[in-house]
Amino acid sequence: METLVDDHPELASEMVKLLGHELKSVKTQLRELQGQRGSSAISSVDVDAGRALAEVAELRERVRFLETENERLVNSQQQTLKQEPYDENDLLQQKEKIIQSQSESLDNSYRNMQKMKKKKERSDQDVISLREQLAAREDEAKSTANAHRRRMSELETKLALTVREKELMAEIQHLRDNYTPSSFLAGSVRAEHAEQPTADDLRPYKRYAGAFRLREEWTTLCRQRIASFGADEVLWPTMPADVIGRAVVICPAFTQKNNSRVDSGTCVWSKQSVRIGDKFEFFYQSADEWWLYMGILQCRGVSTTTLPALGQDTPAVANMMTERAVMQKNLMPPLLFNNLRRMFRDGLLQVCCVELECVGFNHPLYVQLLGEDSQPRTSHGSISPSTSAARTHAGNVKRSARESDVVEPAGRAGKRHKQGPL
């Protein structure tokens, strides 16, 4: 009841009014009963005395309850009315505080939402970056796999080449052990439009013994490096092949050279350096000391073997190999020089067989050579199967070798050349 009065003062006022009207009604009923009781007291005392007294007592008790309740309600209403008057500013302040609190809450929510949005954007960027990294790693893995495949292919190719190289080395070794110059010389075929004269038409230009010599004006006409050899060093084809189309030159596998890194007076030994494809202006001295210009010859192959395997273990050939190997005799004791000659003859030192083929002919040089000191064409000055061509022997042993410094450049060829600087 107190909660109802505190929460609803208007309803409490209405209830006070109703209770007041009811109290008045009860008092009116009480006076009427008292009047009736006075008028008919005598007649009804005996009949209704007990009942009337009970009703009166009940009414009095009810009146006292209503008065007490009415008094309490009046006091409660008075206390409610005594409260401070309603202040609109306080309400506005409270609303302002509420709005401010809600605004702060909304601001916090907005900030949190922005943070979550930025976090989501960073997460999206991280996802994109991770995807790019993943794609890059995949590309890298693919490129690495491709590189590995290429490397494997290269290794397989290299392995196959190594196997093939071993097979070729074995074949070369077999060919070295069975080198026969005749197999190369037999393929000497004269072309239909060959620039080189035939063996019968080729004329010698001068006859002299000793080192090879060539005038300066003739040297300037040489288009290739100059090479000169004697009859003991060259093997020619036999008939019916082209007698001068091909040749095999025998030279030492190692030659003595001046050591350019230190003072003069010391020498070093170096391998032959002729390469396949090198071209030379080839001069040949026959057995009767006539010099002939044979044309432009190109290297087709180089093999190493020994003089006994070639069947050329004569003292003359061994002496020529020693002369070519030792460029400065004054730097070598005579005993060692003689030992080298014997070692060549016995096959203890190897020699190179340089296979040459005619690929051209220097006609201006040939004309100049024949212009002076030339002799009529004679049998002793030409290349024929009966002379140096008969030196070709079949069934010789083939050995590979590097080509040596056997050729002297045309620009450095002076008036005097040591015989056969191949």
C-alpha positions in Angstrom: 0.0 0.0 0.0 2.8 2.4 0.8 4.5 1.5 -2.5 1.2 2.4 -4.3 1.0 5.8 -2.4 4.6 6.6 -3.2 4.4 5.6 -6.8 0.8 7.0 -7.5 -0.1 10.0 -5.4 -3.2 10.9 -7.5 -4.6 7.4 -7.0 -4.0 7.7 -3.3 -5.9 11.0 -3.2 -8.9 9.3 -5.0 -8.8 6.5 -2.5 -8.9 9.0 0.4 -11.9 10.6 -1.0 -13.7 7.3 -1.5 -12.8 6.2 2.1 -14.1 9.6 3.3 -17.5 9.1 1.6 -17.7 5.6 2.9 -16.9 6.8 6.4 -19.7 9.4 6.1 -22.1 6.7 4.9 -21.2 4.5 7.8 -21.7 7.3 10.3 -25.1 8.1 8.8 -26.1 4.4 9.0 -24.9 4.5 12.6 -27.1 7.5 13.6 -30.1 5.9 11.9 -29.6 2.8 13.8 -29.3 4.7 17.1 -32.6 6.6 16.2 -34.4 3.4 15.4 -33.0 1.9 18.6 -34.3 4.8 20.7 -37.8 4.7 19.1 -38.2 1.0 19.4 -35.9 0.2 22.2 -38.5 -1.2 24.3 -40.1 -3.4 21.7 -36.9 -4.8 20.3 -34.7 -4.9 23.3 -35.6 -8.3 24.1 -35.6 -9.6 20.5 -32.7 -7.9 18.9 -30.6 -6.7 21.7 -27.8 -9.1 21.2 -27.7 -8.7 17.4 -27.8 -5.0 17.5 -25.0 -4.8 20.0 -22.9 -7.0 17.8 -23.5 -4.9 14.7 -22.8 -1.7 16.6 -19.5 -3.0 17.9 -18.6 -4.1 14.3 -19.5 -0.7 12.9 -17.5 1.0 15.5 -14.5 -1.2 14.8 -14.9 -0.5 11.1 -15.1 3.3 11.8 -12.0 3.2 13.8 -10.1 1.3 11.0 -11.3 3.7 8.3 -10.4 6.7 10.4 -6.9 5.2 11.0 -6.5 4.4 7.3 -7.8 7.8 6.3 -5.4 9.5 8.7 -2.5 7.5 7.3 -3.4 8.3 3.7 -3.8 12.0 4.5 -0.3 12.0 6.1 1.2 10.2 3.2 -0.4 12.7 0.7 0.9 15.6 2.7 4.4 14.2 2.7 4.2 13.7 -1.0 3.0 17.2 -1.5 5.8 18.6 0.7 8.5 17.2 -1.8 10.6 19.7 -3.7 9.0 21.2 -6.8 9.8 19.6 -10.2 13.0 21.2 -11.9 13.2 21.0 -15.7 16.9 21.9 -15.7 17.7 18.8 -13.7 15.8 16.8 -16.2 17.7 18.4 -19.1 20.9 17.9 -17.3 20.1 14.3 -16.7 19.1 13.9 -20.3 22.3 15.7 -21.3 24.3 13.3 -19.2 22.4 10.3 -20.7 22.9 11.7 -24.2 26.6 12.4 -23.5 27.0 8.9 -22.1 25.3 7.4 -25.1 27.4 9.6 -27.4 30.6 8.4 -25.7 29.4 4.9 -26.0 28.6 5.4 -29.7 32.0 7.1 -30.1 33.7 4.1 -28.4 31.7 1.8 -30.6 32.7 3.7 -33.7 36.3 3.7 -32.7 36.2 0.0 -32.0 34.5 -0.5 -35.3 37.2 1.6 -37.1 39.9 -0.4 -35.3 38.2 -3.6 -36.4 37.9 -2.3 -39.9 41.6 -1.4 -40.0 42.4 -4.7 -38.5 40.3 -6.4 -41.2 42.1 -4.3 -43.9 45.5 -5.3 -42.5 44.3 -8.9 -42.4 43.2 -8.6 -46.0 46.5 -7.1 -47.0 48.3 -9.8 -45.1 46.2 -12.4 -46.9 47.1 -10.8 -50.3 50.7 -10.6 -49.4 50.8 -14.2 -48.3 49.1 -15.2 -51.5 51.7 -13.2 -53.5 54.4 -14.8 -51.5 52.9 -18.2 -52.0 52.6 -17.5 -55.8 56.3 -16.3 -55.8 57.3 -19.4 -53.9 55.4 -21.5 -56.3 57.1 -19.7 -59.2 60.4 -20.1 -57.5 59.7 -23.8 -56.9 58.8 -24.2 -60.6 61.9 -22.3 -61.7 64.0 -24.4 -59.3 62.4 -27.5 -60.6 63.0 -26.4 -64.2 66.6 -25.5 -63.3 67.1 -28.9 -61.7 65.6 -30.6 -64.7 67.9 -28.5 -67.0 70.8 -29.4 -64.7 69.9 -33.0 -64.8 69.6 -32.8 -68.6 73.0 -31.1 -68.7 74.5 -33.7 -66.4 73.0 -36.5 -68.4 74.3 -34.9 -71.6 77.7 -34.4 -70.0 77.7 -38.0 -68.8 76.8 -39.1 -72.3 79.5 -36.9 -73.7 81.9 -38.3 -71.1 81.0 -41.8 -72.1 81.3 -40.9 -75.7 84.6 -39.1 -75.0 85.9 -42.2 -73.3 84.8 -44.3 -76.3 86.5 -41.8 -78.6 89.6 -41.8 -76.5 89.7 -45.5 -76.7 89.2 -45.4 -80.4 91.9 -42.7 -80.7 94.2 -44.8 -78.6 93.4 -47.8 -80.9 94.0 -45.6 -83.9 97.3 -44.3 -82.4 98.4 -47.8 -81.9 97.5 -48.6 -85.5 98.3 -45.3 -87.2 98.9 -45.7 -91.0 99.7 -42.6 -93.0 98.7 -44.5 -96.1 95.1 -44.5 -95.2 95.1 -40.6 -95.3 97.4 -40.4 -98.3 95.3 -42.9 -100.3 92.4 -40.4 -100.2 94.4 -37.8 -102.2 92.1 -37.1 -105.1 92.7 -34.2 -107.6 89.8 -31.9 -108.1 88.5 -31.0 -111.5 89.4 -27.4 -111.2 92.5 -27.7 -109.0 94.6 -24.6 -108.9 97.7 -26.6 -108.0 99.8 -27.8 -111.0 100.2 -31.5 -111.5 103.3 -33.3 -110.2 104.7 -33.5 -113.7 104.1 -29.8 -114.4 105.3 -28.5 -111.0 108.8 -26.9 -111.5 111.5 -26.3 -108.9 112.8 -22.8 -108.5 116.2 -23.1 -106.9 118.8 -25.6 -105.7 120.9 -25.2 -102.6 121.7 -27.0 -99.4 121.3 -25.9 -95.9 118.7 -23.8 -94.2 115.6 -22.6 -96.1 115.9 -19.1 -97.5 113.3 -16.8 -99.0 113.8 -13.3 -100.3 111.9 -10.5 -98.6 110.0 -9.5 -101.7 108.8 -13.2 -102.0 107.9 -13.3 -98.3 105.5 -10.4 -98.8 103.6 -12.4 -101.4 102.8 -15.2 -98.9 99.2 -15.2 -97.8 99.7 -17.9 -95.1 102.4 -18.9 -92.7 105.5 -20.5 -94.2 106.4 -24.2 -93.7 109.5 -25.8 -95.2 110.5 -29.5 -95.0 113.0 -31.9 -96.6 112.6 -35.2 -98.3 113.3 -37.2 -95.1 110.4 -35.5 -93.3 107.5 -35.8 -95.8 105.5 -38.8 -96.9 103.7 -38.4 -100.2 100.9 -40.5 -101.8 101.7 -43.2 -104.3 100.1 -43.7 -107.7 97.3 -43.8 -108.8 96.3 -41.2 -106.1 97.1 -37.5 -106.7 100.8 -37.5 -105.9 101.0 -34.0 -104.4 97.4 -33.5 -103.2 98.1 -34.7 -99.7 101.2 -35.1 -97.5 102.2 -36.3 -94.0 104.9 -34.3 -92.3 107.0 -35.9 -89.5 108.2 -33.6 -86.8 109.2 -33.9 -83.1 106.4 -33.9 -80.6 108.4 -31.4 -78.4 110.7 -28.6 -79.4 113.1 -26.4 -77.5 112.3 -22.7 -77.2 113.9 -19.7 -75.6 112.3 -18.9 -72.2 110.8 -15.5 -72.7 110.0 -15.1 -69.0 113.6 -15.1 -67.9 116.9 -13.9 -69.3 118.1 -15.3 -72.6 120.3 -18.3 -72.4 117.7 -20.6 -70.9 115.2 -22.8 -72.9 112.0 -24.6 -72.3 110.4 -27.6 -74.0 106.9 -27.1 -75.5 104.5 -29.3 -77.4 103.6 -28.9 -81.0 100.9 -26.3 -81.4 99.6 -26.9 -84.9 95.8 -26.9 -85.0 93.4 -28.6 -87.4 92.5 -26.0 -90.0 95.8 -24.1 -90.0 97.0 -23.2 -93.5 100.6 -22.9 -94.7 102.6 -21.8 -97.7 104.4 -25.2 -98.1 108.0 -25.4 -99.5 109.6 -28.8 -100.1 113.2 -29.7 -100.7 113.7 -32.9 -102.7 116.3 -35.5 -102.1 118.6 -33.8 -104.6 118.3 -30.5 -102.8 115.9 -28.8 -105.3 113.3 -26.5 -103.6 109.7 -26.5 -104.8 106.7 -24.5 -103.9 103.9 -27.0 -103.3 100.9 -24.7 -102.8 98.7 -23.8 -99.8 98.3 -26.9 -97.6 95.8 -27.1 -94.7 96.1 -29.3 -91.6 93.5 -32.1 -91.5 94.8 -34.0 -88.4 97.6 -34.6 -86.0 98.7 -37.9 -84.5 101.7 -39.0 -82.4 103.7 -42.1 -82.9 107.3 -43.2 -83.1 109.8 -43.6 -85.9 110.0 -47.4 -85.6 106.2 -47.6 -85.8 106.3 -45.5 -89.0 109.2 -47.5 -90.4 111.3 -44.3 -90.6 113.9 -45.2 -87.9 116.8 -44.4 -90.2 119.7 -42.3 -89.0 118.9 -39.5 -91.4 115.3 -39.1 -90.1 116.4 -39.4 -86.5 119.1 -36.8 -87.0 116.5 -34.5 -88.7 114.1 -34.9 -85.7 116.9 -34.1 -83.3 117.9 -31.0 -85.3 114.4 -29.7 -85.3 113.8 -30.5 -81.6 117.0 -28.7 -80.4 116.9 -25.1 -81.5 120.2 -24.1 -79.7 122.8 -26.7 -79.7 125.2 -24.6 -77.6 122.8 -25.0 -74.7 122.8 -28.8 -74.8 125.8 -31.1 -74.1 126.9 -33.2 -77.1 126.3 -36.4 -75.1 122.7 -35.5 -74.5 122.3 -34.4 -78.1 123.5 -37.8 -79.3 121.3 -39.5 -76.8 118.3 -37.7 -78.2 119.1 -38.9 -81.7 119.3 -42.5 -80.4 116.1 -42.1 -78.4 114.3 -41.0 -81.6 115.7 -43.9 -83.5 114.8 -46.4 -80.8 111.2 -45.1 -80.4 111.7 -43.7 -76.9 110.7 -40.2 -78.0 107.5 -39.6 -79.9 107.0 -37.7 -83.2 104.0 -35.9 -84.6 102.5 -36.8 -88.0 100.7 -33.7 -89.4 98.3 -34.6 -92.2 98.2 -31.8 -94.8 95.9 -31.4 -97.8 96.3 -28.9 -100.7 93.5 -26.3 -100.7 94.9 -23.6 -102.9 97.9 -22.3 -104.8 99.6 -18.9 -104.7 100.3 -18.3 -108.4 101.8 -14.8 -108.0 104.4 -16.3 -105.6 105.0 -19.3 -107.9 105.6 -17.0 -110.9 108.0 -14.8 -108.9 109.9 -17.9 -107.7 110.3 -19.2 -111.2 111.2 -15.8 -112.5 114.7 -16.0 -111.1 117.2 -18.8 -110.6 114.6 -21.3 -111.9 115.7 -24.4 -113.8 114.0 -26.3 -116.6 111.7 -29.0 -115.4 113.6 -32.2 -114.9 112.8 -35.5 -113.3 115.2 -35.0 -110.5 113.5 -31.8 -109.4 109.9 -33.0 -109.5 107.8 -35.0 -107.1 107.4 -38.5 -108.4 106.5 -41.9 -107.0 110.1 -43.0 -107.7 111.6 -40.5 -105.2 109.9 -39.1 -102.1 106.5 -40.6 -102.8 108.1 -44.0 -102.3 108.6 -43.1 -98.7 104.9 -43.8 -98.0 104.5 -46.9 -95.9 101.3 -48.7 -94.8 100.7 -50.5 -91.6 102.1 -47.8 -89.3 100.9 -46.9 -85.8 98.7 -43.7 -85.2 99.1 -41.5 -82.1 97.4 -38.2 -81.3 99.4 -35.2 -80.4 99.1 -31.5 -80.1 100.4 -29.5 -83.0 103.6 -27.7 -82.3 105.2 -24.5 -83.1 106.2 -25.9 -86.4 105.0 -23.1 -88.6 106.6 -19.7 -88.8 104.3 -16.8 -89.6 104.8 -15.3 -93.0 105.3 -11.8 -91.6 108.3 -13.0 -89.5 109.9 -15.1 -92.3 113.2 -13.5 -93.1 115.7 -14.1 -95.9 116.9 -17.2 -94.0 114.7 -19.9 -92.5 115.7 -22.9 -90.7 114.6 -25.8 -92.8 111.0 -26.6 -92.2 109.7 -24.3 -89.4 106.2 -26.0 -89.3 
